[in-house]
């Protein structure tokens, strides 16, 4: 042995384990044979459906809380919108009548010669026009005018030129 050892260390080295009593061994065996009633949550296997239903339960609880909050703040109450004053019956019955249509030629372009299905030479002519449609209200004299741009492409046979 080492000469630096104290008496305490020598006594610790001299200690030996005592064999357990037979009563202790019997009690341990009896408790090991009985199934354990208390298990931790980590020991229980969880099915995927349980996870789905747990999440669904939290979603339903959140939706219910939202609806309760909206109901408490009168969010579901219908609010009436004031209607504008109605016009007189003459103005409601008035109808616009067409006055006329005018067409103004803006440009005419020669697209050159092309051949059609009959293999006859034809000339492609492109017309750009502006149509004006006019309506008036006879009761009030109001006039409505709409301008519509239009582009026409015409295949003109050379025989017609």
C-alpha positions as CSV (number, residue, x, y, z in Angstrom):
1,X,0.0,0.0,0.0
2,X,0.9,3.5,-0.5
3,X,2.5,5.2,2.4
4,X,0.5,8.4,1.9
5,X,-2.8,6.8,2.5
6,X,-4.7,7.9,5.5
7,X,-6.5,5.5,7.9
8,X,-9.8,6.5,6.4
9,X,-8.9,5.5,2.9
10,X,-7.6,2.1,4.2
11,X,-10.9,1.5,6.0
12,X,-12.8,2.3,2.8
13,X,-10.8,-0.2,0.9
14,X,-11.5,-2.8,3.4
15,X,-15.3,-2.5,3.2
16,X,-17.2,-5.3,1.3
17,X,-20.8,-5.3,0.1
18,X,-23.4,-7.1,2.2
19,X,-25.7,-9.6,0.5
20,X,-29.4,-8.4,0.6
21,X,-31.8,-10.1,2.8
22,X,-34.3,-12.7,1.4
23,X,-37.2,-10.5,2.4
24,X,-35.9,-7.6,0.2
25,X,-35.4,-10.0,-2.7
26,X,-39.0,-11.3,-2.3
27,X,-40.5,-7.8,-2.2
28,X,-38.6,-6.7,-5.3
29,X,-39.8,-9.8,-7.2
30,X,-43.4,-9.3,-6.1
31,X,-43.4,-5.6,-7.4
32,X,-41.7,-6.6,-10.7
33,X,-44.5,-9.1,-11.4
34,X,-47.4,-6.6,-11.0
35,X,-47.9,-4.4,-14.1
36,X,-47.1,-0.8,-13.5
37,X,-50.2,1.4,-13.3
38,X,-48.4,4.8,-13.6
39,X,-46.7,5.3,-16.9
40,X,-45.3,8.5,-18.3
41,X,-46.8,10.2,-21.4
42,X,-43.6,9.5,-23.3
43,X,-44.1,5.7,-22.8
44,X,-47.6,5.7,-24.5
45,X,-47.5,5.3,-28.3
46,X,-49.6,8.1,-30.0
47,X,-51.5,7.4,-33.1
48,X,-51.5,9.9,-36.0
49,X,-55.3,10.2,-35.7
50,X,-54.9,11.4,-32.1
51,X,-52.5,14.1,-33.3
52,X,-55.0,15.2,-36.1
53,X,-57.9,15.3,-33.7
54,X,-55.9,17.3,-31.1
55,X,-55.0,19.9,-33.8
56,X,-58.5,20.0,-35.0
57,X,-59.8,20.6,-31.5
58,X,-57.4,23.6,-31.1
59,X,-58.6,24.9,-34.5
60,X,-62.3,24.7,-33.5
61,X,-61.5,26.3,-30.2
62,X,-59.8,29.2,-32.0
63,X,-62.7,29.6,-34.4
64,X,-65.2,29.6,-31.6
65,X,-63.2,32.3,-29.8
66,X,-63.1,34.4,-32.9
67,X,-66.8,34.1,-33.5
68,X,-67.5,35.0,-29.8
69,X,-65.3,38.1,-30.2
70,X,-67.0,39.2,-33.4
71,X,-70.4,38.7,-31.8
72,X,-69.4,40.7,-28.8
73,X,-68.3,43.7,-30.9
74,X,-71.5,43.8,-33.1
75,X,-69.6,42.8,-36.2
76,X,-72.5,40.6,-37.3
77,X,-75.1,43.4,-37.0
78,X,-76.3,44.7,-40.3
79,X,-75.7,48.3,-40.9
80,X,-78.2,50.2,-43.1
81,X,-76.8,52.3,-45.9
82,X,-78.7,55.5,-46.6
83,X,-80.2,55.5,-50.0
84,X,-79.7,58.5,-52.3
85,X,-82.7,60.6,-53.0
86,X,-84.7,59.3,-55.8
87,X,-85.0,61.2,-59.0
88,X,-88.3,62.4,-60.4
89,X,-90.4,59.9,-62.3
90,X,-89.8,61.8,-65.6
91,X,-86.1,61.5,-65.3
92,X,-86.3,57.8,-64.5
93,X,-88.6,57.1,-67.5
94,X,-86.4,59.1,-69.9
95,X,-84.6,57.1,-72.5
96,X,-81.9,58.0,-74.9
97,X,-82.8,57.7,-78.6
98,X,-80.1,57.1,-81.3
99,X,-79.5,60.2,-83.4
100,X,-76.9,58.9,-85.9
101,X,-73.6,57.2,-86.6
102,X,-70.7,58.9,-88.4
103,X,-67.6,57.3,-89.7
104,X,-64.4,59.3,-90.3
105,X,-61.6,57.8,-92.4
106,X,-58.3,58.2,-90.6
107,X,-55.9,56.3,-92.8
108,X,-55.9,53.9,-95.8
109,X,-52.8,51.7,-96.2
110,X,-51.8,49.5,-99.2
111,X,-50.6,46.1,-97.8
112,X,-49.3,44.9,-101.2
113,X,-50.3,41.9,-103.3
114,X,-51.2,38.6,-101.7
115,X,-52.7,35.4,-103.1
116,X,-55.9,34.0,-101.7
117,X,-57.4,30.5,-101.9
118,X,-58.3,30.8,-105.6
119,X,-54.7,31.7,-106.4
120,X,-55.8,35.0,-107.9
121,X,-53.7,38.0,-107.1
122,X,-55.4,40.3,-104.7
123,X,-54.5,43.5,-103.0
124,X,-54.6,43.9,-99.2
125,X,-56.0,47.3,-98.2
126,X,-56.2,48.4,-94.5
127,X,-58.6,51.1,-93.5
128,X,-58.5,52.8,-90.1
129,X,-61.7,54.7,-89.2
130,X,-63.3,56.3,-86.2
131,X,-67.0,55.7,-85.6
132,X,-69.1,58.2,-83.6
133,X,-72.4,56.9,-82.2
134,X,-74.7,59.7,-80.8
135,X,-77.8,59.4,-78.6
136,X,-80.0,62.2,-77.2
137,X,-82.5,62.4,-74.4
138,X,-85.6,64.2,-75.8
139,X,-86.8,65.1,-72.2
140,X,-83.7,66.8,-71.1
141,X,-81.8,67.5,-74.4
142,X,-78.7,65.6,-73.0
143,X,-76.5,64.1,-75.6
144,X,-74.3,61.0,-75.3
145,X,-71.5,60.4,-77.8
146,X,-69.2,57.4,-78.0
147,X,-66.2,57.1,-80.3
148,X,-65.1,53.7,-81.4
149,X,-61.8,53.2,-83.3
150,X,-62.0,50.6,-86.1
151,X,-59.6,48.8,-88.4
152,X,-60.8,46.9,-91.4
153,X,-58.6,44.7,-93.7
154,X,-60.1,44.1,-97.1
155,X,-58.8,41.7,-99.8
156,X,-59.6,43.3,-103.1
157,X,-59.2,41.2,-106.3
158,X,-57.0,42.8,-108.9
159,X,-59.8,42.3,-111.5
160,X,-62.0,44.8,-109.5
161,X,-59.3,47.6,-109.7
